[in-house]
Amino acid sequence: MPVKVSVIVPVYNPGIYIEDCISSLQRQSLPPDEFEVIFVDDGSTDETPARLDALAAEDPRMKVIHQENSGWSGKPRNVGIEASRGEFVMFVDNDDYLGDEALERMYDYGTANGADVVVGKMAGKNRGVPVELFRRNHPRATVENAPLIDSLTPHKMVRRAFLDRIGLRFPEGRRRLEDHVFIAEAYLRAENVSVLSDYVCYYHIRRDDGSNAGFERFDPVGYFKNLREALDVVEQYTEPGPVRDRLFRRWLRVEMVERLRARRLLNLPDDYRRELFGEIHEVVVERFGPGVAAGLQPTQQVIAALTAADRYDDVVAFAEWEAGVAPAATPGDIEWRDGSLRIGFTAEYLSGGEPMLFPADAGAAPLTPLPSAGVVGDRPVLPYWTTPHGNLSLELGARGKRLGLGRVEMGDVTVSDDRFRVLLPLHVPGDARVRLRFVSSRRILETPGTLSPDAGRPGSVLEAVLPEDLSDDVWRVAVCPNPGSDRARFAGLPFALRVGGGSVLVTPVPGPGVALRLARRARRVLGTARRKVNSRIRTGGR
């Protein structure tokens, strides 16, 4: 049977930490004849070579390739690719391990979605992993619609034919960030990337002895030379603009700004951190425009700005201030109450050992008034402030009262001959087709209309020709701002057209309070009438 997945494991002196990796591979739910494991021993000097040879002798799925030390993981992975027979290759580090169903689930998901790259959900053991990327499944992910750039480690399943077609392999030699170069190009050139988030496929481990290769101190000159190669890939396969800025922001945030913060910077020797700062400064001024740092958090923007301005002493001073900010809590009463242990405490933030003070009368900053809803890309979009936190958000597909069309006033409506014109608090970037609905007590009519930007004010102008068979009656009016969408909905306007005697009058529609009172009154009248009728039937017998 053809091999579905080849697991490639570069190996160098893992010691006992390889055992969890081996066990997880032997427990895979994918049938034994549908996957293979290729361990590429990169010149290990511990007992690992003998351990792997014994494993291969007893388990036909396991294969071992021994080679002289190449200095890093790039060449072992490439050697594994060349030796692989699988439809997909899966990269695993020798001190990490897989979920028991990882290979089966990732393969099935990748083939179902025609993916060249499959990203399985990760869990970290004493090390960070992406969170936002794995909040839901992404069957067709791109760097534009999903935060793929947050996951640049090599631990993905990749279609072998895709690698061969574009000639993609890992950079080799004693170097860093070879996985960034490889994965960034894979994301940007793949026909499709699928993200499987409903099962933990990969467990990323920080060893107790702290000897993971990625945690060792690096040479800043070589490191940022390698980082520039990853930036080169992004520049080659993207256009200048927001998408490129967002991708570059990942390297600015993670590989640069976060290395210059608080204790992480202060714990380094002064000569090393000066060299580190100098290399970061060069990359920032060489490669990043203002749009890259603009999306960072406020404190990160401060560090990025100081770095771009070559203000090393101020970066250190800011790190000292950040390191001195810490929460402090003092426990109070501790007691059992109603079956629960209640713990009282007071807490405060300290800076330099002193309480951080804020003005007692400081209120929240006033929220900026927001524009009205708009129709963009055949979809209503409403900007709004959340309650109570005041976060700026966008509601996509807003409808009904949320569109704000209830703010239309009688003076905004004009009827002349057979023409109908309304000023709407609704933004449109250009002329847009809409659909109008006229509803009377007996009939429903529809007609096309046009929304155009209003040059005189924010909003738009709705224009249409009234239906020819608009008979004498009172007609409620509704508009559908996106008739071409699968989620098209009509929204009522706060007026009616009273047609009679050859004229058309614009009248207000009773508000919901008036309508509700009328409905309740009608129910009371009908209820009283029914009770009287029932009473006469019972007493009269007729």
Residue, then its C-alpha position, 0 to 999 in steps of 0.5 A: m500500500p502506498v505510504k501516506v505520510s513520512v515523518i522526518v525527525p532530525v536527531y542530535n544528542p536528545g538523550i532520554y528526551i527522544e523516548d516520548c517522541i518514539s512512543s507517540l510515533q508508535r501509538q499513531s492511529l494511522p495503519p502501520d503500513e500507511f506511514e514511515v518514520i525517518f530518523v536522521d541522526d546528525g552525528s550524535t555523540d551520546e547513546t542515541p545512534a545505538r538506540l535508533d538502530a535497535l528501534a529500526a531492527e524491531d519496528p519496520r516502520m522506523k528507518v535510521i540514516h546516520q550522517e556527519n554533524s552538519g551543525w543544524s537541523g536543515k540538512p537532516r530534514n532535507v536528507g529525510i525529504e529525499a529518502s521519503r516515500g510518503e505523499f506527505v512529509m511531517f516534520v517532528d523534532n526529537d524532543d517533541y511528540l505527537g497526539d495519538e491521532a495526529l497523522e491520521r487526522m492531519y492527512d485526512y484533513g489535508t487531502a479533503n481540502g486539497a492542501d499543500v500544507v497542513v498545520g495541526k494544533m499545537a500545545g506547549k509544555n513550558r514554552g509558548v505556542p500560537v493561540e489565535l491561529f488555533r481558535r477554529n479550523h481553517p480549511r482554506a487559510t492564507v496569510e491574509n485571512a488567518p494568522l498563519i505567520d504566528s506559526l513559523t516552526p517547521h512542525k507541519m505536514v507538507r505535500r511532497a509533490f509541492l516541495d518538488r514542484i517549487g524546489l523548496r528545501f531547508p537552508e543548510g549549515r550552521r545557522r538559525l531561522e532555517d524554518h522561518v525561511f522554509i515555512a514562510e515560502a511554503y505559506l506564500r506559494a502553496e495552493n492551499v493551507s489548511v489549519l486543523s484546530d479541533y485536535v492537539c496534534y503537536y506537543h512542543i516541549r521545553r526540556d527540563d535541562g534547558s538545552n533545546a537548540g532554539f534556547e541557546r544564546f546566538d550570535p546577533v550578526g549571524y542571527f539577523k543575517n538569517l532573519r533578513e533571508a526570511l524577510d527576503v522571501v516575504e518581499q519576493y512573494t508579496e506586494p508593498g502594503p498592509v499584508r506585507d507590513r502585517l507579516f513583517r510585524r511578526w518578526l519585529r514583535v517577536e524577534m526584536v522588540e520582545r528581546l529588548r524588554a524588561r528582564r529579558l534585556l537586562n539579564l544580558p551582559d552589557d556588551y552582548r545587549r549593545e551588539l544585539f541592539g545594534e543589529i536590531h536597529e539596522v534591520v528596523v531602519e533598513r527593512f521596516g516602513p512606518g506601517v509595520a510598527a503601527g500595529l504593535q501594542p503601545t509599549q511595543q511601539v515605544i521600544a520600536a520607535l526608540t530602536a529606530a531612533d538608535r536610542y540605546d540608553d533610552v531602551v535600557a531605561f525603559a526596560e528598567w522601568e518595565a522590570g520595576v512594574a509588578p503587581a503585589a497582593t496582601p492576603g486578608d481574611i481566609e475562611w470557609r463559608d457555605g462550603s467554599l474557601r473565601i480568600g480576601f486580599t488587597a492588590e496594587y501595582l508597584s513601580g520601583g517598589e512604590p505604589m503606582l498612583f492614578p488620579a482619583d477623578a480620572g474618567a474614561a477617555p470619551l469615545t470618538p463619534l463613529p460614522s454610520a453603517g456602510v455597504v462594502g463588498d456587498r455586505p453591510v458593515l457597522p463600526y461600533w464601540t463595545t460595552p462596557h470596555g469601549n473596544l472599537s469593533l466591526e459588525l459584518g452583515a449588520r441588519g435591521k435596527r442596527l443599520g441605523l435607518g430609523r434616523v431618517e427624517m421626513g424632510d429627507v424623503t422626496v416624492s416627485d411625479d414617479r420619482f422617489r428620493v431618500l437621504l440615508p445615513l448609510h455610506v457607499p463607496g460608489d453607486a450601488r444597486v439596491r432593492l425596494r419593497f413596498v408593503s400595503s395591507r393587501r399587496i407587496l411590490e418590489t422595484p430596483g433602486t440605486l444608492s449613490p454617495d451624497a456629496g453634500r454630507p456623510g451618507s448616501v442618496l437612495e433613488a428609485v422609480l415608484p412602481e406603476d401599480l402603487s394603488d390607493d393605500v398606505w405603503r410601508v417601505a423597506v430597502c435591501p442594501n445588498p440584493g446580490s448577497d446570499r444573506a440579503r435582508f430588507a430593513g424597514l424605513p421609518f415612514a410610509l407612503r399614503v397614496g390616494g386621489g392621484s397624490v403621494l404623501v409621506t407620513p411617519v410610521p408609528g413607533p413600536g411603543v404606539a403599535l404595542r399599545l394599539a395591539r394590547r388594546a385590540r386584544r383587550v377589546l376582543g377578549t371582552a367581546r369573547r367573554k360576553v358572548n360565552s356568558r350569553i351562551r352559558t346562561g341562555g342555553r342558545 
